[in-house]
């Protein structure tokens, strides 16, 4: 049995080769937090455990790397923005494999929100693969704002051995205060 200690990060590349024009920039932010010696943000990146691939790689090559990375992952951060496509991206494949085959808990991070109190109200962001798995209850997910503290807490808290209870879990007001996304009056 493989020890699963990595965090797999998924996002929609939006068919772009320039990372600034896609949701890759948010993955870049997570990498920057990790590289910054003045920030307490550490995680095991599943993408660093295998050979690199390019967006121009054959789909079969991309899928093989995804499977290899996910098989060693304890959880998956899914970055969602207003640009995330509902179908037709590799994100669909990543969600399908993570939930259906590898049984990885999802950490759904919304880049456009500082507080995630009612995840169902953010369903407009969900790719169809995520929507169907939330609706049928096969996904186990925590819904969070895309902030350093929320992502770090989720990555440390949820894994294949400690799943969110449902597909619609979210953090409390008190947790959002500790993330610095909700003032003391909120």
N, C-alpha and C positions, 0 to 999 in steps of 0.2 A: 504494500500500500504506500502510495506517495504522500509525503508530508506536504500539506497545502498551506503555504505561508504567504503567498503573494497576493497583491491587490491588482486586479485587472481593471484598467480604465478604458471605458468605451465612450465614443462620441461620433457625431456625424461629420465626416470629412467634406460633405457637401459637394463632392465631385471636383474639388479644387486641388491644385498642386501647390498653391501659395498658402501656407498655414495661417496667415493673417486673415485670409478670406473664408476661413472655415472655423468650426468649433475646436480645431486643433489648438487654437490659442489658449483655450481653457486648460487643456492638458499641459501646455507649456507653462501656465501659471503654477500648476501643481508641481511640476519639475523645478521651477524656480524657488518655490517655498522649501522644497527638500534641499536644494543646493545652498540656500542662504544659511550661513553658519550662525546668524543672529536669530534664527527662527527655530522654535522647537516643533519641527514637522518632519517626521521620519516614517517611512513605510517601505515595504519590499515591493518593488515595481515588477509585476509579472512580465512586462514588455522587455525588461533587461535580461531575462532568463533565457531568451532564445535569439536566434539570428534575426537581424533586422530585415524588414521588408519595406518595399516602396509601394506607394499607391499604384504604380504602373505594373507591379508584379501580377502574374497570372492569378485569377480568382482561386484556383485550386491551391496555389502556394499560400495565398492570404488565409484561406480557410484552414489549411494545415497548421499554420503558425497560431491562429486563434485557438484551435483545439489544444495545441501543445501548451500554450500559455494558460488557458482556462483550466486545464487538468491539474495544474499546480497552484491554482488560485483559491484563496479562502473566501474572497468576496469580490464584488465588481461595482465600481463607481460608474454610473451612467450619467453623463453630462447632457442635460437638455437645455436648449435655447429656443427662442422663437423661430429660428431657422431650421431646426431639426426636422428632417423629412419624415413623413408618416410611413413610407415604404420605399424600397428601391436602394437602400444603402447597406453597407456591411454591418451597420448597427443592428439591423434586423436579424442577421445571421448570428451576431454576437449575443443578442438577447435570447434568441431561440436556444442556442447551445448552452448558455449559462443556466437557464431555468430548466429546460427539458432534460438535458443530459447530465450536466455537472452539478446541478442542484446548488448553485451559488446564490447567496443572498445578494439582493440588489440595493445599492445605495444610490437613490435617484437624486441628483443634485441639479437644482434649477438656477441657472445663471441670472435670471431676471428678477429674482426674489430674495429679500433679506430675511423673510419669515415664511415658513411653510406650516400653516396651522390646519388647513383642510386640503389634503392632497387631491381629493376628487375635483376640486375647483381648478386644478391645474391639468386636467385631463387633455386639454387642447394641445399640450406639449408632447403627449405620449405617442411614440411610433406605434403602429398597429400591432406589432409583435408584443410590445409591452402591454398595451391596452387589453388584448385578449387574455394574456396571462394574469393580469390583475383581476379581470372580470371572472375568470374561471378559478381563481384562487391558487394557481400553481406557483405564482411568483411570491416570494417572501421579500418585502421591501420596506426600507425606511426612506421617507421623503424629506429632503433637507435643503436649506439654502446653499448655494455654491460659495461657501466661505471656508477659510483655512481651518478654523476651530470645529465647525460642524463636520467637515470631511474627516478630519483627524479623529474626532470622537467616534464617528461611525465606523471607520476602518478599524479602530482598536476594539470596538464593542461587538460588531457583527461579523460572523464567519460561518463556515459550513457546520461548525459545532455549536454555534449560538446564533440561531436565526431570528430575524424579526418575527413577531407572532403572526402577522397578517401581511397582505400585500399593500396595506394602506397605513402602516405605522408612521408616526412623526414625533418630533420632540416637543416637549412641553414649553410653556412660556418661560419657566425658570431656566430651562436649557438654552433657549434663544437669548436670554439675558447673558448667560455665560459665554455665548458665541459673540456677544457684542452687537447683535443685530436687533435687539429690542431694548429700548430704554427702560428705566425703572418704573415709569408710569404706564408702560404698555401692557 
